[in-house]
Amino acid sequence: MLSKPFDDRDGLIWVDGKQVQWRQAKVHVLSHALHYASSVFEGVRVYGGKIFKLREHSERLRKSAEILGFEIPSSAQAIDDACNEIIKANGIVDGYVRPIAWRGSEMMGVSAQKNTIHLAIATWPWPSYFSPEAKIKGIRLKTSEWRRPSPQTAPVFSKAAGLYMICTLSKHAAEKEGFDDALMLDWQGNVAEATGANIFMVFGDGRLHTPKPECFLDGITRRTVIELARNRSIEVVERVIKPAELKSATEVFLTGTAAEVTPVGVIDDLTFSPSEITLNLLDDYEKLVGKKSA
Ligand code: PMP
């Protein structure tokens, strides 16, 4: 059963400095962002009333906009304050926060030099990105036909809406065949990431391996998990990983704000079982964010 559509809910959304009734938080159809993908966003989580790594997300939002050539008219501090204000206004204690910035309607062509920059922040309860059952067994990934573009082809370090076009296509193709998500290779054919999360692998040498973030987001969760691994004296190797190497991986997991630490059980016809390193890091992450007591 589908939950209520996102434009038909109760609550308040922060739009350009004001709290607006949820159903009234609208954009005009002639908005540059809608036609030319000139928008950037964040995905942030609230645990126990506290927004995890909020400043890093607010700074990344500003950076994503800068990469697309526009400036968000709010400082990182002001974005932090607005996020905190809107979670309180909606009584969100455990949930998700979605800040989004976009080019408005003054110019309606490829060029958008004079468009007003808007900023909105919505928040809602959101327990788990993947189903809890899938999360325990490990999710199933199917390799996508689409590849992460080269940094010369797209603004790959911006969390920009346009980059998700191939993510939706990849995820739909995977779901159509009964998988939970897609594994995306990069433009050179190396392992890159999933459609909304970074990927890690263990190969039996006790070290943790992950692709270098050279054409995709260096996720805030990715960096957090690298730190957690180092705290456990697990060596982390950031390197080029060929898809052919996956058959010798013993553990695979994803990381992301929404995905948190999610074990992977299947990639195409390969199977993996979440084991010590994955489960320890999952546990460390849940303790760090405050989902579990330390
Ligand atoms: N890659 C993509 C494509 C994503 O959408 C996300 C989620 N923002 C990530 C990686 C992980 O980033 P983070 O850990 O900062 O949420």
Residues whose N, C-alpha, C, O or C-beta is under 5 A from the ligand:
A	BS01	PMP	G43 A194 T195 G196 A197 N198 L217 G219 I220 T221 R222 T255 G256 T257 A258
